[in-house]
C-alpha cells in the first residue's frame, strides 16, 4: 500500500478519535446540565407544592391559565432564536402540565391524610 494512502488512513483515524473525544466532552457537559436541571426542577416542584397549599387555603384553583401564559412568555423572552423559542415553548408547556398534575396529586394526598 502506498505511503500516501497509509498516511491518509492514519490521519482519518486520528480525526475520528478526536471527534469521539469531543463528542464525549459535549456529553459530559450535557450530563452536568441535566444534573443541575433536575435539581432545579425538584426545587420548582417544591415551590409548586407550597403554592398548591396556599391556593387550597385561599380557595384558588390549581389551574390558572393567565399565570401559565405569563410563565411561558417570560421563558420565551430569554430565547436567542426563533428555533430555540419554539423548543422552549414546548418544553415549558410540558413542565407546566407536569407541575399542575403534581399539584393535583399533592392536594389529593393531603386531603387523604387529613381525612384519616
C-alpha positions in Angstrom: 0.0 0.0 0.0 1.4 3.4 -0.9 2.7 5.6 1.9 0.3 8.4 1.0 -2.8 6.1 1.5 -1.4 4.8 4.8 -0.8 8.4 5.9 -4.3 9.5 4.9 -5.9 6.5 6.7 -3.9 7.3 9.9 -5.0 11.0 9.7 -8.6 9.9 9.3 -8.3 7.6 12.3 -6.8 10.4 14.4 -9.5 12.8 13.3 -12.2 10.3 14.1 -10.7 9.7 17.6 -10.6 13.4 18.2 -14.3 13.7 17.1 -15.2 11.0 19.6 -13.3 12.7 22.3 -15.1 16.0 21.5 -18.4 14.2 21.5 -17.7 12.7 24.9 -16.8 16.2 26.2 -20.1 17.6 25.0 -22.0 14.6 26.5 -20.3 15.3 29.9 -21.4 18.9 29.6 -25.0 17.9 28.9 -24.9 15.4 31.8 -23.7 18.2 34.2 -26.5 20.5 32.9 -29.1 17.7 33.3 -27.9 17.3 36.9 -28.4 21.0 37.5 -31.8 20.9 35.7 -33.1 18.0 37.7 -32.2 19.8 41.0 -33.9 23.0 39.7 -37.0 21.1 38.6 -37.2 19.5 42.1 -36.9 22.9 43.6 -39.6 24.1 41.2 -41.9 21.3 42.3 -41.3 22.2 46.0 -42.4 25.8 45.1 -45.4 24.4 43.3 -46.2 22.3 46.4 -46.2 25.4 48.6 -48.3 27.3 46.0 -50.8 24.5 46.0 -51.0 24.6 49.8 -51.6 28.4 49.6 -54.2 28.0 46.8 -56.0 25.4 48.9 -56.1 27.7 51.9 -57.4 30.7 50.0 -59.8 28.7 47.8 -58.0 29.1 44.5 -58.0 26.5 41.7 -54.8 24.8 40.7 -55.3 25.7 37.0 -54.5 29.3 36.4 -54.2 29.9 32.6 -53.2 33.5 32.8 -50.3 32.7 35.1 -49.2 29.7 32.9 -49.3 32.1 29.9 -47.1 34.6 31.8 -44.6 31.8 32.7 -44.2 30.8 29.0 -43.9 34.3 27.9 -41.2 35.0 30.4 -39.2 32.0 29.2 -39.7 32.8 25.5 -38.2 36.3 26.2 -34.9 34.5 27.1 -34.6 32.7 23.8 -32.0 34.0 21.4 -33.5 32.5 18.3 -37.0 31.6 16.9 -36.0 27.9 16.8 -35.0 27.9 20.5 -38.1 29.8 21.4 -40.2 27.1 19.7 -38.4 24.3 21.6 -38.6 26.2 24.9 -42.3 26.8 24.5 -42.9 23.0 24.0 -40.6 22.1 26.9 -42.2 24.6 29.3 -45.8 23.6 28.3 -44.7 20.0 29.4 -43.1 21.3 32.6 -46.3 23.3 33.4 -48.6 20.4 32.7 -46.5 18.0 34.9 -46.3 20.7 37.6 -50.1 21.1 37.5 -50.5 17.3 37.8 -48.1 17.2 40.7 -50.1 19.9 42.4 -53.3 17.9 42.0 -51.7 14.7 43.2 -50.2 16.5 46.2 -53.5 18.2 47.0 -55.3 14.8 46.9 -52.7 13.2 49.1 -53.1 16.0 51.6 -56.9 15.6 51.6 -56.5 11.8 52.2 -54.1 12.4 55.1 -56.3 15.0 56.7 -59.4 12.7 56.5 -57.8 9.9 58.5 
